[in-house]
Structure formats: structure tokens, C-alpha cells
């Protein structure tokens, strides 16, 4: 009886040990990777397959670290909540690192660090004619024009006085005709055109022409320099180099993006959009003047034929860091970071990046 009892205990012990060994040997469940469409980071093709910048990077990471995973479509508006509550382990999409998000979830190392960029109508990147004309008086352009015109008239009268007594003068005829001819000669001389159809013949006339040649060169040079400085001032007044330069515009941002936080910190009010296509459509229609977003998104979208009327400018005093968000306490985070750093050093990553960002943009600056 005692032997049977001992045998029974041994059998139960072996069964328990076998069950525990089976549990240890069982592979962990695949990582639940949530995805929502947000080009160029996540794109869904016609066949329903997922691709994009973030998806391509994740596949490189998973292959390096032997991570089993399943792509789970999630609603973009509820994606952060799904991750925060642990219903998914990883989220792929357009996701910048912010302090507010770091309080809710964890992030991998950053895989992109770019400045913010602005998408706007082409005309807004260059000086407006109205602003150019308004700045002319303050730079003395009108004064230079008036001085040049007055000099032409004065020297035309002097040419006529010096040449009027010659029978074969190029400034003959009635006083009105003679002064008109002298004015023509004064104009072509000042602008250094010098057609040679009319020339002074008297010593006094030629001396006056000699003086007017040098005076005309100075006037034309002064006019050119004044206009150039006015154009430069007008361009600087309408150029976009940093956040403060877009304060005069009506701006749009993607809700919850790094751009929305940086504009809010700068005291710039911006209209919020859920999707980049809606925001760019608002820019094209004139509802807002600009869309401020991360440079990769702007570069990808503006390389699409649909937005050929828009141009980009870089906000050099800003930054945006893209990373992979994961649920808090994910055991595989360390492996993900190692695989991420290895992938960024792989030349294949540059191929993925070029594929989804497209050619360099014709920046407005």
C-alpha cells in the first residue's frame, strides 16, 4: 500500500514536471503590431498588404531579432488607447516622440530626426508684388527714378540749346521736335544703349554728352542697387526660415503631432486636422495657408502629382523625432532597440528611406 502511494506521488511529480517543461518550451505568442494607414510610414496597397517606411523598418528589425508578430489593423483615432491599454504591443504609423506620449507609453530609439517643414502655395514662398511696391518709397526707388527723369529732361534742353543753331543738327526742327530728339538721345545715352542715330556736333554739345554719360552710369547703377535691395528686403519679409516666420499665416497641423506642440509652445494658433490629405486639401483651397508637419511626410506628399501646386519650406529652428511606440513594460523592447540600431546602419535602410520619401523637394528657400 505504501509502495503504491509512493509510486502515485512519483507519477504526479513527473506529470507536473513535464507540464512545466512543456510550458517553458512553448514559444511566446506573436507580438500584436497595430497598423493604421498614414503615408509614407504605413501604406496599404490594392491587395490589402501593408507596406511603408515604418513597416519596412519593422520587418528589418523583426528579421534581425527573430521576432514573431502579426499585423493588426487598428483605427487611427483609437490606436494610442489600444496601445496604452495593452491590447496591442507595438504601433506603426506616423508617431513622433513627445513628453506627453512618453508619459502614457514607451518608445524605441528614434529612427528619424528631421526638422519640421511647411507645405504652402508656391506664391507664398516669394515676395508679393503689393509688398514690393509698398517698400519702394522707403528704399528711395521713386526718388532715384525722379532724379533720373529730371536729369534726362534738363540735359535734353541743354543739348537743344547747344545744337539749335546748326543747319545739319540732329536736334533740328521745331522746339518740340528738337527737344524730343534730344530727350531720346539723353535716354539712350543714360542707359548705355547708344544707337548712334542722333549725336551732338558742337563742342559744347559733346562736352554735355560726355558729362551725361558718366552721370547716367551713376544713375542707372544707383537705380539697380536700390531695386535689388528692395527686392531682397521684400523677400526677407515674406521668407519662411523658422517658426516665427509662419506667425503671419493661418496654419494647419496634424492633431497630436510634434508640430502642433511646437506651434502651441510658440504661441501660434493652428487649425488641427486628423489626416494629412485633408490638411493639404485645405491648403490648396485656401482654407489655411500652410500645413506644418514632419519633413518626411511633407516630402512624400509633395512628391505626389496631386499636390503639384504646393511647395515646401524647412523650419530650421525645429526638430521632430520619429520612433516606434510600444506598450509600457514590453519585454522585447531591448531587442527591438538593438535591431533598430543595427538596421539603421544597414545600407538597405537607405534604400527603404529613398523609396518612401522620393526625390529631394524643390524648396522655396
C-alpha positions in Angstrom: 0.0 0.0 0.0 2.8 2.4 0.9 4.7 1.5 -2.3 1.6 2.3 -4.4 1.3 5.6 -2.7 4.9 6.4 -3.3 4.5 5.4 -7.0 1.5 7.6 -7.3 3.3 10.6 -5.9 6.2 10.0 -8.2 3.9 9.8 -11.2 2.2 13.0 -10.3 5.6 14.7 -9.8 6.7 13.6 -13.2 3.5 14.8 -14.8 3.8 18.2 -13.2 7.5 18.5 -14.2 6.5 17.5 -17.8 3.8 20.1 -17.8 6.2 22.8 -16.6 8.8 21.7 -19.2 6.1 22.0 -21.9 5.2 25.4 -20.7 8.9 26.5 -20.8 9.4 25.1 -24.2 6.2 26.7 -25.6 7.0 29.7 -27.8 5.8 33.1 -26.8 2.7 34.4 -28.6 3.4 36.6 -31.6 3.7 40.3 -31.0 0.5 42.2 -31.8 1.6 45.0 -34.1 -1.1 47.6 -34.7 -1.1 49.4 -38.0 -3.1 52.3 -39.5 -2.7 53.9 -42.9 -0.6 57.0 -42.7 1.7 57.5 -45.8 4.6 57.3 -46.1 5.0 55.4 -42.8 2.3 52.9 -43.3 0.6 52.3 -46.7 -1.9 49.7 -47.7 -1.8 48.6 -51.3 -4.7 47.4 -53.5 -4.2 43.7 -52.5 -4.5 44.7 -48.8 -0.9 44.1 -47.9 0.8 46.6 -45.6 4.0 48.4 -46.6 5.6 51.8 -45.9 8.6 53.4 -44.2 7.8 52.2 -40.7 6.6 48.8 -41.9 9.8 48.2 -43.9 11.9 49.2 -40.9 9.9 46.9 -38.5 10.4 44.0 -40.9 14.1 44.5 -40.8 14.1 44.6 -37.0 11.9 41.5 -36.7 14.1 39.6 -39.1 17.3 40.5 -37.2 15.9 39.6 -33.8 13.7 36.7 -34.8 10.6 38.3 -33.5 7.3 36.7 -34.3 4.5 39.2 -35.0 1.1 39.7 -36.5 0.0 43.0 -38.2 -3.4 44.1 -36.7 -5.3 46.9 -38.4 -6.5 49.5 -35.8 -8.5 52.7 -36.0 -6.1 55.7 -36.1 -8.2 57.6 -33.6 -8.2 54.8 -31.1 -4.7 53.5 -31.8 -3.0 55.2 -28.8 -5.7 53.9 -26.5 -5.3 50.4 -27.8 -1.6 50.6 -27.1 -1.9 52.2 -23.7 -4.4 49.5 -22.6 -2.2 46.7 -23.8 -4.5 45.3 -26.5 -1.6 45.7 -28.9 2.1 45.5 -28.2 3.5 47.8 -30.9 2.1 50.6 -33.1 3.3 51.5 -36.6 2.3 54.8 -38.1 3.3 58.5 -38.1 4.3 58.8 -34.4 6.7 61.4 -33.1 8.2 61.3 -29.6 6.7 63.8 -27.2 6.9 64.2 -23.5 3.1 63.8 -23.3 3.1 60.5 -25.1 6.1 59.2 -23.2 4.0 59.5 -20.0 1.5 57.1 -21.5 3.6 54.6 -23.4 7.2 53.6 -24.2 9.2 54.3 -27.3 12.0 52.7 -29.1 15.1 54.7 -30.0 14.4 57.4 -32.7 14.9 56.2 -36.2 14.4 59.6 -37.8 15.4 63.1 -36.6 14.3 65.8 -39.0 13.2 69.5 -38.8 9.6 70.4 -39.3 8.6 71.5 -42.8 5.8 73.7 -44.2 3.7 73.0 -47.2 2.1 76.1 -48.8 1.1 77.6 -52.1 4.0 78.4 -54.4 3.3 82.2 -54.4 3.6 82.4 -50.6 7.3 81.5 -50.8 8.2 84.6 -52.8 7.7 88.3 -52.4 4.3 89.6 -53.2 4.1 92.5 -55.7 2.0 94.5 -53.3 4.6 94.2 -50.6 7.4 95.0 -53.1 5.6 98.2 -54.3 4.8 99.3 -50.7 8.5 99.0 -49.8 9.7 101.1 -52.8 9.3 104.6 -51.2 11.1 103.6 -48.0 14.1 102.5 -50.1 14.3 105.6 -52.3 13.4 103.9 -55.6 10.9 106.6 -56.6 13.5 109.3 -55.7 16.1 107.7 -58.0 13.6 107.4 -60.8 12.5 111.1 -60.4 16.2 112.3 -60.4 16.9 110.2 -63.5 13.9 111.6 -65.3 14.6 115.2 -64.3 18.3 114.8 -65.4 17.1 113.5 -68.8 14.8 116.5 -69.3 17.4 119.0 -68.2 20.2 117.6 -70.4 17.8 117.3 -73.4 17.1 121.0 -73.1 20.8 121.8 -72.8 21.5 119.6 -75.9 18.9 121.5 -77.8 20.3 124.9 -76.7 23.8 123.8 -77.7 22.8 122.4 -81.1 19.9 124.5 -82.2 21.9 126.9 -84.5 23.4 124.2 -86.7 21.7 123.6 -90.0 22.6 120.0 -90.1 21.9 119.4 -86.4 20.3 116.1 -85.3 18.2 118.1 -82.9 16.6 120.4 -85.5 13.0 121.2 -86.4 10.5 122.9 -84.1 11.5 123.3 -80.4 9.1 120.5 -79.6 10.6 118.1 -82.2 14.2 119.2 -81.2 13.7 118.6 -77.5 12.0 115.3 -78.3 15.0 114.2 -80.3 17.4 115.4 -77.5 15.3 113.5 -74.9 15.7 110.4 -77.0 19.4 110.9 -77.2 19.5 111.6 -73.4 17.7 108.3 -72.7 19.7 106.0 -74.9 22.9 107.6 -73.5 21.9 107.2 -69.9 21.0 103.5 -70.4 24.3 102.9 -72.3 22.3 101.7 -75.3 23.9 104.2 -77.7 22.1 103.7 -81.0 24.2 106.5 -82.7 21.2 107.7 -84.7 21.5 111.1 -83.0 24.7 112.7 -81.8 25.8 116.2 -80.8 28.1 118.0 -83.3 29.2 121.1 -81.4 32.0 121.1 -78.8 29.6 122.2 -76.1 27.1 119.5 -77.1 29.8 116.8 -77.0 31.0 118.1 -73.6 27.5 117.9 -72.3 27.1 114.4 -73.7 30.4 113.4 -72.0 29.1 114.7 -68.7 25.8 113.0 -69.1 27.4 109.6 -69.9 29.0 109.4 -66.5 26.0 110.9 -64.8 23.8 108.3 -66.5 26.0 105.4 -65.4 25.8 106.6 -61.8 22.0 106.9 -62.0 21.5 103.5 -63.6 23.8 101.9 -61.1 22.0 103.6 -58.2 18.7 102.5 -59.6 19.8 98.9 -60.0 21.2 98.8 -56.5 18.1 100.3 -55.0 15.8 98.0 -56.7 17.9 95.0 -55.8 17.9 96.0 -52.1 14.2 96.5 -52.2 13.6 93.0 -53.7 15.9 91.5 -51.1 14.0 93.3 -48.3 10.7 92.1 -49.7 11.9 88.6 -50.0 13.1 88.6 -46.4 9.8 89.9 -45.3 7.9 87.0 -46.9 10.5 84.2 -46.5 10.0 81.2 -44.2 13.0 80.1 -42.2 11.7 79.4 -38.7 8.6 79.1 -36.6 8.2 82.9 -36.0 8.1 83.4 -39.8 4.8 81.5 -40.1 3.1 83.5 -37.4 1.6 85.8 -40.1 -0.1 82.8 -41.8 -3.2 80.8 -41.0 -1.6 77.4 -40.2 -2.7 73.8 -40.1 -1.2 70.9 -38.2 -2.0 67.2 -37.7 -3.7 66.6 -34.4 -1.3 65.4 -31.7 1.8 65.8 -33.8 5.1 67.3 -32.7 4.3 70.3 -35.0 1.1 71.0 -33.0 3.0 71.0 -29.8 5.9 73.2 -31.0 3.5 75.7 -32.6 1.5 75.8 -29.3 4.6 76.4 -27.3 5.5 79.3 -29.7 2.1 80.9 -29.2 0.9 80.2 -32.7 -2.7 79.2 -33.2 -3.2 76.4 -35.8 -6.2 74.5 -37.1 -6.0 70.8 -36.4 -6.6 68.0 -38.9 -6.9 64.3 -38.4 -5.4 63.3 -41.8 -2.6 64.9 -43.9 -4.7 64.7 -47.1 -7.4 66.8 -45.5 -4.9 69.3 -44.4 -3.2 69.6 -47.8 -6.6 70.0 -49.5 -7.3 72.8 -47.1 -4.0 74.5 -48.1 -4.8 74.1 -51.8 -8.3 75.5 -51.4 -7.1 78.5 -49.3 -8.9 77.5 -46.1 -5.5 77.6 -44.4 -2.2 79.0 -45.7 0.2 76.3 -44.5 0.5 72.7 -43.2 3.2 72.3 -40.7 4.4 68.7 -40.3 7.5 66.5 -40.1 9.7 66.8 -43.1 9.4 63.2 -44.3 5.6 63.5 -44.5 5.8 66.8 -46.4 8.4 65.4 -48.8 6.4 62.3 -49.5 3.1 64.1 -50.1 4.5 66.9 -52.2 6.2 64.4 -54.5 2.7 63.2 -55.4 1.3 64.7 -58.6 -1.9 65.6 -56.7 -0.1 68.4 -54.8 2.0 69.8 -57.7 0.8 73.3 -56.9 2.3 73.3 -53.4 5.9 73.9 -52.4 7.9 73.2 -49.2 10.0 75.3 -46.8 12.0 74.0 -43.9 11.7 75.4 -40.4 15.3 75.2 -39.4 14.8 76.0 -35.7 12.6 73.0 -35.1 13.0 69.2 -34.7 10.9 66.1 -34.9 12.0 62.6 -33.8 10.2 59.6 -35.1 10.2 56.4 -33.1 8.2 53.1 -32.7 5.7 53.3 -29.8 5.3 50.2 -27.7 3.2 49.3 -24.7 4.7 50.0 -21.3 6.8 47.2 -19.9 7.1 45.3 -23.2 9.8 42.6 -22.6 11.0 42.7 -26.2 11.8 46.5 -26.1 15.5 45.9 -25.6 15.7 43.5 -28.6 13.7 46.0 -30.7 16.2 48.7 -29.9 19.2 46.5 -30.7 17.6 45.5 -34.0 16.7 49.1 -34.8 20.2 50.4 -34.3 21.6 47.5 -36.4 19.0 48.2 -39.1 19.9 51.9 -39.3 23.5 51.0 -40.0 22.4 48.7 -42.8 22.6 50.2 -46.4 19.2 48.6 -47.1 17.6 51.1 -44.7 18.7 54.0 -47.0 17.0 52.2 -49.9 13.8 52.0 -47.9 14.1 55.7 -46.9 14.7 56.8 -50.5 11.8 54.6 -51.8 9.3 56.2 -49.5 10.5 59.8 -49.4 11.0 60.3 -53.1 13.4 62.8 -54.8 14.6 65.9 -53.0 11.9 68.7 -52.9 12.3 72.0 -54.7 12.4 74.0 -51.5 11.3 77.6 -51.7 14.2 79.0 -49.7 
